[in-house]
């Protein structure tokens, strides 16, 4: 049998295999969410340095206490060291 007669079906199977998978064609769907829509921005405001410092001070003065929970786990050694 001639070598080209055996290679024909193999080549055809390879080509059909490539077209049947997603190697040559992919479909990508991009959803438009609210984060991709253009945002309406507030107009720029002007302030002096003293006004900015006063605003930051009033925000930080409103904080009276801070409470946090911390979980500690030993990463090297044992619990007793």
Backbone torsions as a table, in degrees:
resi	resn	phi	psi	omega
1	UNK	NA	141.5	-177.9
2	UNK	-72.0	140.0	-176.8
3	UNK	-61.9	-28.1	-179.4
4	UNK	-70.4	-27.8	179.4
5	UNK	-69.1	-29.1	178.5
6	UNK	-82.5	-29.2	-177.4
7	UNK	-79.6	-23.3	-179.1
8	UNK	-60.2	-53.7	178.9
9	UNK	-64.6	-33.6	178.5
10	UNK	-67.2	-44.3	178.6
11	UNK	-64.4	-40.2	178.5
12	UNK	-64.1	-40.6	178.3
13	UNK	-64.7	-39.9	178.6
14	UNK	-65.9	-43.4	179.9
15	UNK	-64.9	-43.8	177.6
16	UNK	-65.2	-35.0	176.9
17	UNK	-64.4	-39.2	178.1
18	UNK	-67.0	-40.6	-179.0
19	UNK	-72.8	-24.9	-178.2
20	UNK	-82.5	-18.5	178.2
21	UNK	-94.7	178.7	-179.1
22	UNK	-92.5	19.7	-179.5
23	UNK	-69.1	-34.5	-175.3
24	UNK	-100.4	-19.3	-175.6
25	UNK	-144.1	126.7	174.5
26	UNK	-130.4	147.3	178.7
27	UNK	-114.8	120.7	-176.8
28	UNK	-115.7	123.5	-179.4
29	UNK	-103.8	124.4	178.8
30	UNK	-110.9	116.8	179.6
31	UNK	-89.3	137.2	177.9
32	UNK	-89.5	115.2	179.9
33	UNK	-104.5	176.1	-178.6
34	UNK	-64.1	-28.1	-179.0
35	UNK	-72.2	-21.4	180.0
36	UNK	-91.0	-11.9	179.4
37	UNK	-75.7	149.2	178.5
38	UNK	-64.1	137.3	-177.5
39	UNK	-94.6	145.4	174.3
40	UNK	-86.6	120.1	-175.8
41	UNK	-101.4	146.0	178.0
42	UNK	-72.7	150.9	178.6
43	UNK	-66.3	150.7	179.9
44	UNK	-66.5	145.5	179.0
45	UNK	-116.9	155.4	178.6
46	UNK	-112.7	143.4	178.4
47	UNK	-152.7	151.1	175.8
48	UNK	-84.9	171.0	179.7
49	UNK	-63.6	-41.0	-179.2
50	UNK	-65.0	-37.0	177.8
51	UNK	-66.4	-40.3	178.3
52	UNK	-65.8	-43.3	178.6
53	UNK	-62.8	-41.0	179.7
54	UNK	-64.5	-39.1	179.8
55	UNK	-68.4	-43.4	178.0
56	UNK	-64.2	-40.7	178.7
57	UNK	-63.0	-41.6	-179.9
58	UNK	-66.7	-34.0	177.8
59	UNK	-68.6	-44.8	-178.1
60	UNK	-74.8	-27.7	176.8
61	UNK	-70.3	-21.1	179.1
62	UNK	-72.7	-18.8	179.0
63	UNK	-83.1	118.0	-178.4
64	UNK	-99.4	-35.5	-179.2
65	UNK	-149.4	163.7	179.3
66	UNK	-137.6	129.3	-179.4
67	UNK	-127.1	134.0	-178.9
68	UNK	-137.7	149.9	175.4
69	UNK	-112.7	131.7	-177.0
70	UNK	-124.5	128.8	173.4
71	UNK	-104.5	123.0	-178.8
72	UNK	-110.0	136.0	177.3
73	UNK	-133.9	134.6	179.5
74	UNK	-70.4	135.4	178.5
75	UNK	-103.4	-24.0	178.3
76	UNK	-133.7	136.5	178.0
77	UNK	87.5	-149.2	-177.2
78	UNK	-121.1	178.0	-179.8
79	UNK	-67.8	-28.4	-173.3
80	UNK	-84.9	-6.6	-179.6
81	UNK	-104.0	NA	NA
